Amino acid sequence: SLYVSEYFSQSAQKLSFYSWYGNAKLFHFRVPEDTVLLRWLLQASRGKGPECTNMEITVHFRYGAPPVINPLGTDFPANATVRPSYSISITLSGAVQNTTFVNVTTPAAGDWFIAAHLPEAAGRIEVKGFSTPCPYMFQADMFVLRLADMPVLEHGVAMPQTVVSPAKPLHVKVFVPKHTAAMRLELRNCVTSEQRACAVRVVLGSITLPQSFQRIVTCVGKVNCSLALDSPPWEKWLQIMVESLGAANASVSVEMLASFRACRPGSTSSFLNFSSLNQSQTGPRPGSAGAAGSPTLSAGETSRNASDQRSFCLQNQPVVREDLDVVSVRYRLLNGPSVPVNSLSPTLLLLNLNTGMDSGGSLVVNLLLNKTSVGLANATVVACVSAASPVLSLNATHNCSTAFFQGYPLRVSMSSPEAMLIVLYPQTDDWFLSLQLICPKGQGECNAAEAKVTVFAYLTPCFNDCGPYGQCSLLRRHGYLYAGCSCKAG
């Protein structure tokens, strides 16, 4: 295999004591595709004067967006998602300088962020000129090892491969098409060079911090093994690593086969969507009274659509992304603010956050159930917000997770018709909102029912403008813009 090493460096920044997010110094890196090893070189140093004391520096890491941190133990808004970041501490004690390495094997390609800060600010007032603050500096550099000739596994084509030794794992990749509901990876005819059943460890997916959802299967004493994934990430390369667990001098030969099960999407006609674009701002919606010349569905077409729904795996609802300002986006539903939700297949909305400049704000999703729309009082609309791929099995498992992402669940019912979700610093990706009607006595009870759910989704720099005692500030690191709240009243 041909490995290529690359080195990325960013200038040192002077650290500050923490009182709000603007005090944390942010470093932004882009990890290239096919990277098998990522190593950060973290260098912390301090001045040499008598005012320089022992100091602990906290460093946070996150994939896809700036880390969500809370050194002060303050409250986040209700309904906000807060996953603790992966963090380490670097201590400057006797030495003037400290160098620390952080290694990540098979990291996810794309944006990675590092935030560093000193402990909480003391808050005392000092007379200018009478005290000299000690300078504490921090620098982050990135070294990556990339595989230049990673083999590509094609759908439905068995590919023979060899794992030379335990010290040299095999890396391959496969492209997951859009509308993939499930993926199956099979290992066939897996034998060692001594003609014994092999012992290998297969790792699917890449490491993402703070949480990682890699899937691992260990194949010991078997010739054939397999692993199934529900909702793998759409339109992305998926890394697969095969490690030998056998003797150091024995190689392993294996056939790898990847197969995908497609999800057939159903949606309203493209002509209706195109008409909506023209008229949603000024005139009535197509199909409504007064929309001259707009197409309307006949009774026969309506019943045919209802029977067709059973053959669809999901119902697409067209969404237009409107960029309003920096880190400020509104999502407009072409067929009106309300979307139909049934029990046969999930209703799906795409919330595009993949420009690379959307991860510095807050994604807000608000659901409101129309009280006149549900025929069954006990029915519940279950929803899930997820990145990279949608959740398509809401009625079966009620589990809001995909192959490599733990989604955010929401639900609305007649007794609780409104639900809100705030995703702080959403990672750069395609985000999906899936909705489905669930009945307590089984899906047969829901077949004739349809719920109307009003969806409001937008990206804002700071949720609710940081409240009455906060101030929303836009921060910048090189060309990257992100927002943070600072308190005006303690």
C-alpha positions as CSV (number, residue, x, y, z in Angstrom):
1,S,0.0,0.0,0.0
2,L,1.1,3.5,-0.7
3,Y,0.8,5.9,2.3
4,V,1.0,9.7,1.9
5,S,1.7,11.9,4.9
6,E,0.5,15.4,5.2
7,Y,1.1,18.1,7.8
8,F,-1.1,21.1,8.7
9,S,-0.2,23.9,11.1
10,Q,-2.0,26.8,12.6
11,S,-0.5,29.7,14.4
12,A,-0.3,29.8,18.2
13,Q,-3.0,31.7,20.1
14,K,-2.9,33.4,23.5
15,L,-5.2,31.6,26.0
16,S,-7.7,33.4,28.2
17,F,-9.4,32.6,31.5
18,Y,-13.0,31.3,30.8
19,S,-16.0,33.5,31.3
20,W,-17.9,32.8,28.0
21,Y,-17.4,30.9,24.8
22,G,-15.5,33.8,23.2
23,N,-12.6,33.1,25.6
24,A,-12.0,29.6,24.2
25,K,-9.5,29.7,21.3
26,L,-10.9,27.7,18.3
27,F,-8.8,25.7,15.8
28,H,-10.4,24.4,12.6
29,F,-8.9,21.5,10.6
30,R,-10.1,19.6,7.5
31,V,-9.2,15.9,7.5
32,P,-8.8,14.5,3.9
33,E,-10.5,11.4,2.6
34,D,-8.9,8.0,3.1
35,T,-7.0,9.1,6.2
36,V,-6.1,6.0,8.3
37,L,-4.2,7.9,11.1
38,L,-4.6,11.4,12.5
39,R,-2.2,12.8,15.1
40,W,-2.5,16.1,16.8
41,L,0.6,17.8,18.2
42,L,-0.6,20.1,21.0
43,Q,2.0,22.6,22.3
44,A,1.3,24.7,25.4
45,S,3.8,27.2,26.9
46,R,3.9,30.0,29.5
47,G,6.0,33.0,30.2
48,K,9.0,33.0,32.6
49,G,8.1,35.8,35.0
50,P,7.3,35.3,38.7
51,E,3.6,36.0,38.0
52,C,3.5,32.7,36.0
53,T,2.1,29.9,38.2
54,N,1.2,26.3,37.6
55,M,-1.8,26.1,35.2
56,E,-4.2,23.5,33.8
57,I,-5.3,24.0,30.2
58,T,-8.5,22.2,29.0
59,V,-8.6,21.1,25.3
60,H,-11.9,19.9,23.7
61,F,-12.2,18.0,20.4
62,R,-15.2,17.5,18.2
63,Y,-15.9,16.3,14.7
64,G,-18.2,18.3,12.4
65,A,-18.8,21.4,14.6
66,P,-17.3,23.4,17.4
67,P,-17.4,21.5,20.8
68,V,-20.4,22.3,23.0
69,I,-18.7,23.0,26.4
70,N,-19.9,24.2,29.8
71,P,-16.9,25.0,32.1
72,L,-19.1,27.2,34.3
73,G,-21.9,24.7,34.9
74,T,-24.5,27.1,33.6
75,D,-28.0,26.1,32.3
76,F,-28.8,25.5,28.7
77,P,-32.2,26.3,27.3
78,A,-34.9,23.7,27.7
79,N,-35.1,21.1,24.8
80,A,-31.5,21.8,23.9
81,T,-29.2,18.8,23.1
82,V,-26.0,18.8,25.1
83,R,-23.5,16.0,24.5
84,P,-20.3,16.5,26.4
85,S,-17.2,17.0,24.3
86,Y,-14.2,14.8,24.3
87,S,-11.6,16.7,26.3
88,I,-8.1,16.3,27.9
89,S,-6.2,18.4,30.4
90,I,-2.6,19.7,29.8
91,T,-0.8,20.8,33.0
92,L,2.0,23.4,32.9
93,S,3.8,22.9,36.3
94,G,7.5,22.8,36.6
95,A,8.2,23.0,32.8
96,V,7.8,26.1,30.8
97,Q,6.5,24.0,27.8
98,N,4.4,20.9,27.4
99,T,4.0,18.8,24.3
100,T,1.1,16.3,24.0
101,F,0.1,14.0,21.2
102,V,-3.5,12.8,20.5
103,N,-3.9,9.9,18.1
104,V,-7.1,9.0,16.2
105,T,-7.1,5.9,14.0
106,T,-9.5,5.9,11.0
107,P,-10.9,9.4,11.6
108,A,-13.9,10.7,9.8
109,A,-13.1,12.9,6.8
110,G,-14.2,16.5,7.0
111,D,-14.2,19.3,9.6
112,W,-12.6,18.8,13.0
113,F,-12.5,21.4,15.7
114,I,-10.3,22.0,18.8
115,A,-11.2,24.5,21.5
116,A,-8.7,25.4,24.3
117,H,-9.0,27.6,27.4
118,L,-7.7,28.3,30.9
119,P,-9.8,27.7,34.1
120,E,-12.7,30.0,35.0
121,A,-11.9,33.7,35.3
122,A,-11.5,35.0,38.8
123,G,-13.7,38.0,38.2
124,R,-11.7,40.4,40.4
125,I,-10.9,43.9,39.2
126,E,-7.2,44.7,39.0
127,V,-5.6,48.2,38.6
128,K,-4.1,48.7,35.2
129,G,-0.3,48.8,35.2
130,F,0.1,47.3,38.7
131,S,-0.2,43.7,37.7
132,T,1.4,41.9,34.7
133,P,-0.7,38.9,33.4
134,C,1.3,35.8,32.5
135,P,1.1,34.9,28.8
136,Y,-0.1,31.3,28.2
137,M,0.2,30.2,24.6
138,F,-1.4,27.2,22.8
139,Q,-0.7,25.8,19.3
140,A,-2.3,22.8,17.5
141,D,-0.7,21.1,14.5
142,M,-2.2,18.1,12.6
143,F,-0.3,15.2,11.0
144,V,-2.3,12.7,8.8
145,L,-1.4,9.4,7.2
146,R,-3.5,8.9,4.1
147,L,-3.8,5.7,2.0
148,A,-3.3,6.8,-1.6
149,D,-4.6,3.6,-3.3
150,M,-7.4,2.4,-1.0
151,P,-9.3,-0.4,-2.8
152,V,-13.0,0.3,-3.7
153,L,-15.6,-2.3,-2.9
154,E,-18.3,-2.3,-5.6
155,H,-22.0,-3.2,-4.9
156,G,-22.7,-6.8,-5.5
157,V,-19.2,-7.7,-6.7
158,A,-17.1,-10.1,-4.6
159,M,-13.6,-8.8,-4.2
160,P,-10.7,-11.1,-3.1
161,Q,-8.3,-9.5,-0.6
162,T,-5.4,-10.5,1.5
163,V,-4.5,-9.3,5.0
164,V,-0.7,-9.7,5.0
165,S,-0.1,-9.7,8.8
166,P,-1.7,-8.4,12.1
167,A,0.7,-5.4,11.9
168,K,-0.8,-4.4,8.5
169,P,-4.6,-4.2,8.6
170,L,-6.5,-4.1,5.3
171,H,-8.4,-0.9,4.4
172,V,-11.1,-0.8,1.8
173,K,-14.0,1.6,1.1
174,V,-17.5,1.4,-0.4
175,F,-19.7,4.3,-1.6
176,V,-23.2,4.3,-0.1
177,P,-25.8,5.6,-2.6
178,K,-28.7,7.9,-1.8
179,H,-31.9,6.2,-0.6
180,T,-30.1,3.2,0.9
181,A,-32.3,1.6,3.6
182,A,-29.8,-1.1,4.6
183,M,-26.4,-2.5,3.8
184,R,-24.9,-6.0,4.2
185,L,-21.2,-6.8,4.3
186,E,-20.2,-10.4,3.9
187,L,-16.8,-12.1,4.4
188,R,-16.6,-15.3,2.4
189,N,-14.0,-18.1,2.2
190,C,-11.9,-16.6,4.9
191,V,-8.9,-18.8,5.5
192,T,-5.3,-18.4,6.7
193,S,-2.2,-19.3,4.7
194,E,-2.2,-22.5,6.7
195,Q,-5.7,-23.4,5.4
196,R,-7.4,-22.8,8.7
197,A,-10.6,-20.9,9.4
198,C,-9.5,-17.3,10.0
199,A,-9.6,-15.0,13.0
200,V,-10.3,-11.4,11.9
201,R,-11.8,-8.3,13.3
202,V,-13.8,-6.1,10.9
203,V,-14.4,-2.4,11.8
204,L,-17.0,-0.4,9.7
205,G,-17.1,3.4,9.9
206,S,-14.8,6.1,11.1
207,I,-14.1,7.6,14.5
208,T,-16.1,10.8,15.3
209,L,-15.7,12.6,18.6
210,P,-17.1,13.0,21.2
211,Q,-19.1,9.9,20.4
212,S,-18.1,7.2,18.0
213,F,-20.5,4.6,16.5
214,Q,-18.1,2.3,14.7
215,R,-19.6,-1.2,14.1
216,I,-17.3,-4.1,14.9
217,V,-17.7,-7.8,14.0
218,T,-15.2,-10.5,15.1
219,C,-15.0,-13.5,12.9
220,V,-13.2,-16.4,14.8
221,G,-13.1,-20.0,13.6
222,K,-15.6,-19.3,10.8
223,V,-15.2,-19.3,7.0
224,N,-18.2,-16.9,6.4
225,C,-19.3,-13.9,8.5
226,S,-21.7,-11.0,7.8
227,L,-22.9,-7.7,9.3
228,A,-26.0,-5.8,8.5
229,L,-26.4,-2.0,8.9
230,D,-29.7,-0.1,8.9
231,S,-29.7,3.5,7.5
232,P,-26.0,3.9,6.6
233,P,-24.8,7.4,5.7
234,W,-26.1,8.5,2.3
235,E,-23.8,9.6,-0.5
236,K,-20.6,9.0,1.5
237,W,-17.6,6.7,1.4
238,L,-17.7,4.2,4.2
239,Q,-14.3,2.9,5.4
240,I,-13.9,-0.8,6.3
241,M,-10.8,-2.1,8.1
242,V,-10.0,-5.8,8.4
243,E,-7.4,-6.8,11.1
244,S,-5.9,-10.3,11.4
245,L,-6.1,-11.8,14.9
246,G,-3.9,-14.8,14.0
247,A,-0.2,-15.6,14.2
248,A,2.2,-12.9,13.2
249,N,3.6,-14.8,10.2
250,A,0.2,-16.0,8.8
251,S,-1.6,-14.1,6.1
252,V,-5.4,-14.2,5.6
253,S,-7.3,-14.4,2.3
254,V,-10.9,-13.4,2.2
255,E,-13.7,-12.4,-0.3
256,M,-15.6,-9.3,0.6
257,L,-19.1,-8.6,-0.7
258,A,-21.2,-5.5,-0.1
259,S,-24.9,-5.3,-1.0
260,F,-27.5,-2.6,-0.6
261,R,-31.3,-2.6,-0.2
262,A,-32.8,0.5,-1.8
263,C,-35.6,2.6,-0.3
264,R,-38.1,3.7,-2.9
265,P,-39.1,7.3,-2.3
266,G,-42.6,8.7,-3.1
267,S,-43.4,12.4,-3.4
268,T,-45.7,14.8,-4.9
269,S,-45.2,15.6,-8.6
270,S,-42.3,17.8,-9.6
271,F,-44.7,20.0,-11.6
272,L,-46.7,20.8,-8.4
273,N,-43.4,21.6,-6.6
274,F,-42.3,23.8,-9.4
275,S,-45.6,25.7,-9.4
276,S,-45.3,26.1,-5.6
277,L,-42.0,27.9,-6.0
278,N,-43.6,30.5,-8.2
279,Q,-46.7,31.1,-6.1
280,S,-45.8,30.4,-2.5
281,Q,-44.5,33.9,-1.9
282,T,-47.2,35.9,-3.6
283,G,-50.3,34.0,-4.5
284,P,-52.3,31.0,-3.2
285,R,-50.8,27.5,-3.1
286,P,-51.4,25.2,-6.1
287,G,-54.5,23.1,-5.7
288,S,-56.2,25.6,-3.4
289,A,-59.2,27.8,-4.4
290,G,-58.2,30.7,-6.5
291,A,-55.0,29.3,-7.9
292,A,-55.9,29.8,-11.5
293,G,-54.6,27.1,-13.9
294,S,-53.0,25.1,-11.2
295,P,-53.4,21.3,-11.3
296,T,-55.7,19.5,-8.9
297,L,-55.8,15.8,-8.2
298,S,-59.0,14.0,-9.2
299,A,-60.7,11.5,-6.9
300,G,-59.3,8.6,-8.9
301,E,-55.7,9.9,-8.6
302,T,-56.1,10.4,-4.8
303,S,-57.2,6.8,-4.2
304,R,-54.4,5.6,-6.5
305,N,-51.9,7.6,-4.5
306,A,-53.2,6.1,-1.2
307,S,-52.6,2.5,-2.6
308,D,-49.2,3.5,-3.9
309,Q,-48.1,4.6,-0.5
310,R,-47.7,1.0,0.6
311,S,-45.0,0.4,-2.0
312,F,-43.0,3.4,-0.9
313,C,-40.4,3.2,1.8
314,L,-40.7,7.0,2.6
315,Q,-42.7,10.1,1.5
316,N,-40.4,13.0,0.4
317,Q,-41.6,16.5,1.3
318,P,-39.9,19.2,-0.8
319,V,-38.0,21.8,1.3
320,V,-36.3,25.0,0.1
321,R,-33.3,26.4,2.0
322,E,-33.4,30.2,2.3
323,D,-30.1,31.8,3.4
324,L,-31.0,34.9,5.4
325,D,-27.6,36.0,6.9
326,V,-24.5,34.7,8.4
327,V,-25.3,31.4,10.2
328,S,-29.0,32.2,9.6
329,V,-31.2,29.9,7.5
330,R,-34.9,29.3,7.1
331,Y,-36.4,26.1,5.7
332,R,-39.6,26.6,3.7
333,L,-41.9,23.7,2.9
334,L,-43.1,24.0,-0.7
335,N,-46.5,22.4,0.0
336,G,-47.3,24.6,2.9
337,P,-46.2,24.7,6.6
338,S,-48.2,21.5,7.3
339,V,-47.1,18.0,6.2
340,P,-49.2,14.9,6.0
341,V,-48.1,12.1,8.2
342,N,-49.4,8.5,8.0
343,S,-48.6,5.1,9.5
344,L,-47.6,3.3,6.2
345,S,-44.3,5.0,5.6
346,P,-42.3,7.9,7.2
347,T,-42.6,11.4,5.9
348,L,-39.1,12.8,5.3
349,L,-37.8,16.4,5.2
350,L,-34.2,17.3,4.2
351,L,-32.6,20.1,6.2
352,N,-29.4,20.9,4.4
353,L,-26.5,22.0,6.7
354,N,-23.6,21.0,4.5
355,T,-22.1,24.3,3.3
356,G,-19.4,24.2,6.0
357,M,-20.5,27.5,7.4
358,D,-23.7,26.3,9.2
359,S,-22.2,24.5,12.2
360,G,-21.5,27.7,14.2
361,G,-25.2,28.3,15.1
362,S,-28.2,26.5,16.5
363,L,-30.7,24.4,14.6
364,V,-34.2,24.7,15.8
365,V,-37.0,22.3,14.9
366,N,-40.6,23.0,16.1
367,L,-43.5,20.6,15.5
368,L,-47.2,21.5,16.0
369,L,-49.9,18.9,15.6
370,N,-53.1,20.1,14.0
371,K,-55.8,19.1,16.4
372,T,-58.5,18.6,13.7
373,S,-56.3,16.2,11.7
374,V,-56.1,13.0,13.6
375,G,-59.0,10.6,13.6
376,L,-57.7,8.6,16.5
377,A,-57.4,10.3,19.9
378,N,-54.6,7.9,21.1
379,A,-52.4,8.2,18.0
380,T,-48.9,9.7,18.3
381,V,-46.7,11.3,15.7
382,V,-43.1,10.1,16.4
383,A,-40.3,12.1,14.9
384,C,-36.6,11.9,14.7
385,V,-33.9,14.4,13.7
386,S,-30.7,12.8,12.4
387,A,-27.6,13.6,10.4
388,A,-26.1,11.8,7.4
389,S,-29.1,9.4,6.9
390,P,-32.8,9.3,8.0
391,V,-34.4,6.9,10.4
392,L,-36.7,4.8,8.4
393,S,-38.0,2.3,11.0
394,L,-39.9,4.5,13.4
395,N,-42.9,2.2,13.5
396,A,-40.9,-1.0,14.1
397,T,-38.4,-0.1,16.8
398,H,-39.2,3.5,17.9
399,N,-35.4,3.8,18.1
400,C,-34.1,7.1,16.9
401,S,-30.7,5.9,15.7
402,T,-29.1,5.2,12.3
403,A,-26.0,3.1,11.6
404,F,-23.5,5.6,12.9
405,F,-25.5,8.4,14.5
406,Q,-27.7,8.7,17.6
407,G,-30.6,10.9,16.5
408,Y,-32.8,13.2,18.6
409,P,-36.4,12.0,19.2
410,L,-39.5,14.1,19.3
411,R,-43.2,13.3,19.6
412,V,-46.5,15.1,19.4
413,S,-50.0,13.9,20.3
414,M,-53.5,15.3,21.1
415,S,-52.6,15.7,24.7
416,S,-49.2,17.3,23.9
417,P,-49.5,18.9,20.5
418,E,-46.2,20.8,20.4
419,A,-42.5,19.8,20.6
420,M,-39.2,21.6,20.1
421,L,-35.6,20.6,19.6
422,I,-32.5,22.8,19.7
423,V,-29.3,21.3,18.3
424,L,-26.4,23.5,19.5
425,Y,-23.6,23.7,16.9
426,P,-25.1,21.0,14.5
427,Q,-22.4,19.1,12.6
428,T,-21.8,19.8,8.9
429,D,-24.0,17.3,7.1
430,D,-27.3,16.7,5.5
431,W,-29.9,16.5,8.3
432,F,-33.2,14.7,8.1
433,L,-36.5,15.0,9.9
434,S,-38.5,11.7,9.8
435,L,-42.2,11.6,11.0
436,Q,-44.6,8.7,11.3
437,L,-48.0,8.0,12.9
438,I,-47.9,5.4,15.6
439,C,-51.0,3.8,17.2
440,P,-50.9,2.0,20.6
441,K,-52.9,-1.0,19.4
442,G,-50.8,-1.6,16.3
443,Q,-50.5,-0.1,12.8
444,G,-53.8,-1.6,11.5
445,E,-55.7,0.9,13.7
446,C,-53.9,3.8,12.0
447,N,-54.2,2.8,8.3
448,A,-57.1,5.2,7.6
449,A,-55.8,8.1,9.7
450,E,-53.6,11.0,8.6
451,A,-52.1,13.6,10.8
452,K,-51.2,17.2,9.8
453,V,-48.1,18.5,11.4
454,T,-46.8,22.0,11.0
455,V,-43.0,22.1,10.8
456,F,-40.9,25.2,11.5
457,A,-37.2,24.7,11.1
458,Y,-34.5,27.3,11.0
459,L,-30.8,27.9,11.8
460,T,-30.1,30.9,14.1
461,P,-26.8,32.2,15.5
462,C,-28.1,32.2,19.1
463,F,-31.4,30.6,20.2
464,N,-33.8,33.3,21.5
465,D,-31.0,35.8,21.1
466,C,-29.4,34.6,24.4
467,G,-32.5,35.6,26.4
468,P,-33.1,38.9,28.3
469,Y,-29.7,38.9,30.1
470,G,-27.5,37.7,27.3
471,Q,-25.8,39.1,24.2
472,C,-25.3,37.2,21.0
473,S,-21.9,37.7,19.5
474,L,-20.5,36.5,16.2
475,L,-16.9,35.1,16.5
476,R,-14.4,34.5,13.8
477,R,-11.4,32.1,13.4
478,H,-9.8,32.8,10.0
479,G,-12.7,32.5,7.6
480,Y,-14.9,30.4,9.9
481,L,-17.8,32.2,11.7
482,Y,-19.6,31.0,14.8
483,A,-21.8,32.5,17.5
484,G,-21.7,32.6,21.3
485,C,-23.6,34.0,24.2
486,S,-22.1,36.3,26.8
487,C,-24.0,37.3,30.0
488,K,-24.8,41.0,30.6
489,A,-26.0,40.5,34.1
490,G,-23.8,38.0,35.9
